Amino acid sequence: MKKPILIVYLFALIMVLGVATNARAQESTTDQIVLSDLTWDEDMEAYGFTVSLEGSRIYTAYNMDIFLPQGVNVLYSEEDEEKSYWVFLSEDQSFYPFTKAGKKVTYKHDVSGNLLPGNQLRVSCISQENAEFKAMEGELFTVYVSLDESFYASSFSPKPIITVSGIALVVKENSTKYEPADFSCRPFTTGVTAARSLPINISATNKVGTLILPFDADLPEGVKAYSCDAVDEGEQTLTLTAADAFEACKPYIVYAENGYSGSINGTVDLSADYPVDDVYTEWYLTGVLSTTVVNTGYIMQNKGDGPQFYNADGANFSLPAGRCYLTLPASEAKAFSFKFDAEEGTTEISSLSDERESDAWYTLQGVKLETPPTEKGVYFYGEQKVFIK
């Protein structure tokens, strides 16, 4: 088994600052950092991924931050309350300069990694001799990790999203620092659990909800699913089209006359190409497979008059994984209400206008009542607010 490099936070920080402060100039570059798929290392008895450079010049040092998602954990050893994270310099002798005495090889660069809050792995590489790399591209280092199988077995997100930022590549001449653009990627197709069991909950009170799944699945008994693929812009009515089954990464409105609570099982296609933001739009619905902050479109809520799609109107809503919202960028309606059918379930959604007829009754949310209210509460009669005792 490889000997872990002792990682001390202060040492890592000094190297990061050294790379940054010694650089006299900063320039952007199209050179890239690339992450490999996970591979199983028999000697380490762990999964590891390699970080490589695809460059256009000879560098001498680098640093970067790698943000790992929940469920991916950097392995470490611990001695005297000091953690040694398993981040290893690549032993590719065509890239890093080294000296050799007999069979002993000593590399002229040191790599360090430290795990910061938020599962942020900070990696730095520097040479005390300011030695240059031997090639423009090659493998930089390997990070060994464990994967939480139970987390991914219940995760809507198909596979981990990795973000790399704060990249700095330094050349010896003039100590110029080149900065590739930050990026996100989904490199892992091995090691991640493909079989998932995901919850679906539709309250008996609301009867309606939203759902997006990362796999194909049959409809549970008593549950109907609808896509929203047509709109009458004049009437601001949206037509719902019934689906025979759930398609992977497609947003739906779901309906259950008596409510539903259970799990849906399926298998994620880990070889598929998924967007790095886990956001999927089809026609007038947008679904998210990771918790996402939404401040546009219409968010489903129940404010006392049943579930409706309310205009986000710039406010930030944290939309949980597996949920969807209505996206009508040209609409100025304040909300959209559902029209239910006992046999077919909900069949369409209609906008609620800001304008109220002077001789009609409305709920506080703007829903027009066919007859005067008989239950206690606050209502509008035209523009006048009325309290019914």
C-alpha positions in Angstrom: 0.0 0.0 0.0 1.2 3.5 -0.8 2.3 5.7 2.0 -0.1 8.6 2.4 1.4 12.1 2.1 1.1 13.9 5.5 -1.2 16.8 4.9 -1.2 19.7 7.3 -3.6 22.6 6.7 -0.9 25.3 7.3 1.5 23.6 4.8 -1.2 23.3 2.2 -2.2 27.0 2.7 1.4 28.2 2.5 1.9 26.4 -0.9 -1.4 27.8 -2.2 -0.3 31.3 -1.2 3.1 30.7 -2.6 1.8 29.8 -6.0 -0.5 32.9 -6.0 1.9 35.5 -4.6 4.9 34.5 -6.6 3.1 35.0 -9.8 3.6 38.4 -11.3 1.0 38.4 -14.0 -2.3 36.6 -14.5 -3.6 35.4 -17.9 -6.5 33.3 -19.0 -5.7 30.2 -21.0 -7.6 27.5 -22.9 -5.4 24.8 -21.3 -7.6 22.2 -19.5 -7.7 20.2 -16.3 -9.4 16.8 -16.9 -10.8 14.3 -14.4 -10.8 10.5 -15.1 -13.5 8.0 -14.3 -13.2 6.1 -11.0 -11.0 3.0 -11.1 -10.5 0.4 -8.5 -6.9 0.2 -7.1 -6.2 -3.3 -5.7 -3.2 -2.1 -3.7 -5.1 0.8 -2.1 -8.3 -1.2 -1.9 -10.2 1.9 -2.9 -11.5 3.8 -5.8 -9.4 6.6 -7.2 -9.7 9.3 -9.9 -6.8 10.9 -11.7 -6.5 14.6 -12.5 -4.6 15.4 -15.6 -3.4 18.5 -17.5 -3.9 19.1 -21.2 -1.6 22.1 -21.7 0.2 24.1 -24.3 3.3 25.3 -22.4 5.7 24.1 -19.7 4.5 24.9 -16.2 6.3 24.6 -12.8 3.5 24.6 -10.2 -0.3 24.5 -9.8 -3.2 24.7 -7.4 -6.9 24.1 -7.6 -10.1 23.5 -5.6 -12.1 20.3 -6.3 -15.7 20.4 -4.9 -17.0 16.9 -4.3 -20.7 16.2 -3.9 -22.3 14.5 -0.9 -21.7 10.7 -1.1 -18.1 11.0 -2.4 -15.6 11.1 0.5 -11.8 11.6 0.3 -10.0 8.8 2.2 -7.4 9.6 4.8 -5.2 8.2 7.5 -5.1 9.7 10.9 -2.2 9.8 13.4 -1.8 12.0 16.4 -5.0 13.8 15.4 -3.5 14.8 12.1 -5.2 13.6 8.9 -3.3 12.5 5.9 -5.6 12.7 2.9 -5.0 10.2 0.2 -3.8 12.6 -2.6 -0.8 11.2 -4.4 1.6 12.8 -6.9 1.5 10.9 -10.2 4.7 8.8 -10.7 4.6 9.3 -14.4 8.4 9.8 -15.1 7.6 11.5 -18.4 6.0 14.5 -16.6 7.6 15.3 -13.3 11.4 15.9 -13.0 13.2 13.7 -10.6 16.6 12.6 -9.4 17.7 8.9 -9.1 20.2 7.3 -6.7 20.4 3.6 -7.4 16.8 2.4 -7.3 15.5 5.4 -5.3 13.6 8.0 -7.2 13.1 11.4 -5.7 10.7 13.8 -7.4 11.4 17.5 -7.3 7.7 18.5 -6.7 5.5 18.0 -3.7 1.7 17.7 -3.8 -0.6 18.4 -0.9 -4.3 18.2 -0.4 -6.5 19.5 2.4 -10.3 19.0 2.9 -12.1 22.2 3.7 -15.7 22.7 4.8 -18.3 21.9 2.1 -16.3 18.8 0.8 -13.9 21.2 -0.9 -10.5 19.5 -1.6 -7.7 22.0 -2.1 -4.7 20.6 -4.0 -1.4 22.3 -4.5 1.8 21.3 -6.2 5.1 23.2 -5.9 8.8 22.7 -6.3 11.2 24.1 -3.7 13.7 24.3 -6.6 11.2 25.9 -8.9 11.8 23.0 -11.3 9.8 22.9 -14.5 7.6 20.0 -15.6 9.1 17.8 -18.3 6.0 17.9 -20.6 3.1 20.1 -21.5 0.5 17.5 -20.5 0.2 14.5 -18.3 -1.2 13.0 -15.1 -0.9 15.3 -12.1 -2.3 13.4 -9.1 -4.7 10.8 -8.0 -7.4 11.2 -5.3 -8.7 8.1 -3.5 -12.3 8.2 -2.3 -15.1 6.1 -0.9 -18.7 6.2 -2.2 -21.7 6.1 0.1 -23.8 3.4 -1.7 -26.9 4.1 0.5 -26.8 7.8 -0.4 -26.8 7.1 -4.2 -29.4 4.4 -3.8 -31.8 7.1 -2.7 -30.5 9.9 -4.8 -32.5 11.6 -7.7 -29.2 12.9 -9.2 -28.0 10.3 -11.8 -24.3 10.5 -10.9 -21.9 12.9 -9.0 -21.3 16.4 -10.2 -17.7 17.6 -9.7 -16.8 21.3 -9.8 -13.2 22.4 -10.2 -12.4 26.1 -9.6 -9.6 28.5 -8.6 -7.2 26.7 -11.0 -3.7 28.3 -11.3 -0.9 27.1 -13.5 2.5 28.9 -13.0 5.4 29.1 -15.5 8.9 29.6 -14.4 9.7 32.4 -16.8 8.3 35.7 -15.3 6.3 33.7 -12.8 3.2 34.2 -14.9 0.1 32.5 -13.6 -2.3 31.1 -16.1 -5.9 30.5 -15.1 -8.1 28.0 -16.9 -11.9 28.6 -16.6 -13.8 26.9 -13.7 -15.8 24.0 -14.9 -18.2 21.2 -13.7 -18.3 17.6 -15.0 -19.8 14.2 -14.3 -16.9 11.9 -15.0 -17.9 8.8 -12.9 -19.6 5.9 -14.5 -18.2 3.2 -12.2 -18.5 2.8 -8.5 -21.8 4.7 -8.3 -25.0 2.7 -7.5 -27.3 2.6 -10.6 -30.2 0.9 -8.8 -32.4 3.5 -7.1 -35.5 3.5 -4.9 -37.1 7.0 -4.8 -40.0 8.3 -2.9 -43.2 9.6 -4.4 -45.7 11.4 -2.2 -49.0 13.0 -3.3 -51.2 14.2 -0.4 -54.8 13.1 -0.3 -55.7 16.8 0.3 -53.8 18.2 -2.7 -54.3 15.2 -5.1 -51.7 16.7 -7.4 -47.9 17.2 -7.3 -44.9 17.2 -9.6 -42.3 14.6 -10.3 -39.2 13.9 -12.3 -37.2 10.7 -12.2 -33.7 9.8 -13.4 -34.9 6.5 -14.9 -37.9 5.0 -16.8 -40.6 3.6 -14.6 -44.2 2.3 -14.7 -47.0 4.4 -13.2 -47.9 3.2 -9.7 -51.5 2.0 -9.3 -53.8 5.0 -8.7 -51.3 7.6 -10.0 -51.6 9.5 -13.3 -48.9 11.5 -14.9 -49.2 14.4 -17.4 -46.9 16.4 -19.6 -47.7 20.1 -20.2 -47.2 20.5 -23.9 -49.8 23.0 -25.2 -51.0 26.5 -24.2 -53.8 28.8 -25.4 -52.0 32.1 -25.0 -55.3 34.0 -25.3 -57.1 32.1 -22.6 -53.9 31.3 -20.7 -55.0 27.7 -20.4 -52.5 24.9 -20.5 -53.4 21.5 -21.8 -52.2 18.4 -20.0 -51.4 15.2 -22.0 -51.6 11.9 -20.1 -48.5 9.7 -20.1 -48.5 5.9 -20.2 -45.3 5.7 -18.1 -42.5 7.8 -16.6 -39.7 8.6 -19.0 -36.2 9.3 -17.5 -35.4 13.0 -16.9 -38.8 14.2 -18.1 -40.9 16.5 -15.9 -44.5 15.6 -15.0 -47.6 16.8 -13.2 -48.8 13.8 -11.2 -52.3 13.2 -9.9 -53.8 10.7 -7.4 -57.5 11.0 -6.5 -56.9 9.4 -3.1 -53.3 10.5 -2.7 -50.3 8.2 -2.9 -47.2 7.5 -0.8 -44.6 4.9 -1.8 -41.4 4.3 -3.7 -40.5 3.9 -7.3 -37.6 1.6 -8.2 -35.5 1.9 -11.3 -32.0 1.8 -12.8 -30.1 4.9 -13.9 -28.2 4.7 -17.2 -24.8 5.9 -15.9 -23.3 5.9 -19.4 -25.8 8.6 -20.5 -24.7 12.3 -20.8 -26.5 14.4 -18.2 -26.4 18.2 -17.8 -24.2 19.3 -14.9 -26.9 21.4 -13.4 -29.5 18.6 -13.2 -32.2 20.8 -14.7 -34.4 19.4 -17.4 -37.0 21.3 -19.4 -39.7 19.9 -21.7 -42.4 22.2 -23.1 -43.8 24.2 -20.2 -42.4 22.2 -17.3 -38.9 22.2 -15.8 -37.8 19.5 -13.4 -34.7 19.3 -11.2 -32.8 16.2 -10.0 -30.8 18.1 -7.5 -32.1 20.7 -5.0 -32.2 24.0 -7.0 -32.9 27.6 -6.2 -35.7 28.9 -8.5 -36.9 32.5 -8.7 -38.6 32.5 -12.1 -41.7 30.7 -13.5 -44.5 29.3 -11.3 -44.0 27.2 -8.1 -46.7 24.7 -6.9 -48.0 25.7 -3.5 -51.1 25.3 -1.4 -52.0 28.6 0.2 -55.4 27.5 1.5 -57.3 27.1 -1.8 -55.7 23.9 -3.0 -52.6 23.4 -5.0 -51.8 26.1 -7.6 -48.8 27.2 -9.6 -47.9 30.7 -8.2 -45.6 33.2 -9.9 -42.2 33.1 -8.2 -42.0 36.8 -9.0 -38.2 37.0 -8.2 -38.4 35.4 -4.8 -36.0 32.5 -4.2 -37.5 29.1 -3.7 -35.5 26.0 -2.8 -37.0 23.3 -5.1 -36.3 19.8 -3.8 -34.8 17.1 -6.0 -37.5 15.3 -8.0 -39.8 18.3 -8.2 -40.9 20.5 -11.2 -42.1 24.0 -11.8 -44.1 25.7 -14.6 -42.2 27.8 -17.1 -44.1 30.4 -19.1 -41.7 33.3 -19.7 -44.2 35.3 -21.6 -47.1 35.0 -19.1 -48.0 37.7 -16.6 -50.6 35.6 -14.8 -50.2 35.6 -11.0 -51.1 31.9 -10.7 -52.5 28.8 -12.5 -55.2 26.6 -11.0 -56.1 23.0 -11.7 -59.3 21.8 -13.1 -60.1 18.3 -11.8 -62.1 15.5 -13.4 -63.3 12.6 -11.3 -62.7 10.1 -14.1 -59.7 11.5 -15.9 -58.0 13.3 -13.1 -56.7 16.9 -13.8 -57.0 17.7 -17.4 -56.0 21.4 -17.7 -54.6 24.4 -15.9 -56.0 27.9 -16.2 -54.6 31.2 -15.3 -56.0 33.4 -12.5 -56.4 36.9 -13.6 -55.6 40.0 -11.6 -58.8 41.5 -12.7 -62.0 40.6 -10.7 -65.6 41.1 -11.9 -67.4 43.6 -9.7 -70.3 41.2 -9.0 -68.5 38.0 -8.5 -66.9 36.2 -5.4 -63.3 35.2 -5.3 -60.9 33.5 -2.8 -57.9 35.4 -1.5 -55.8 33.6 -4.1 -58.1 35.0 -6.9 -60.1 31.8 -7.6 -63.6 32.8 -8.9 -66.4 31.0 -7.0 -69.5 29.8 -8.9 -71.7 30.6 -5.9 -71.4 32.9 -2.9 -69.2 31.4 -0.2 -70.9 29.6 2.7 -67.8 28.7 4.7 -66.1 31.0 7.2 -63.2 33.0 5.9 -62.0 36.1 4.0 -63.1 36.6 0.4 -63.2 39.2 -2.3 -66.5 40.5 -3.7 -65.2 42.3 -6.7 -62.4 44.5 -5.3 -63.9 44.6 -1.8 -62.6 42.2 0.9 -65.3 40.6 2.9 -65.2 38.4 6.0 -67.7 35.6 6.2 -68.5 34.6 9.8 
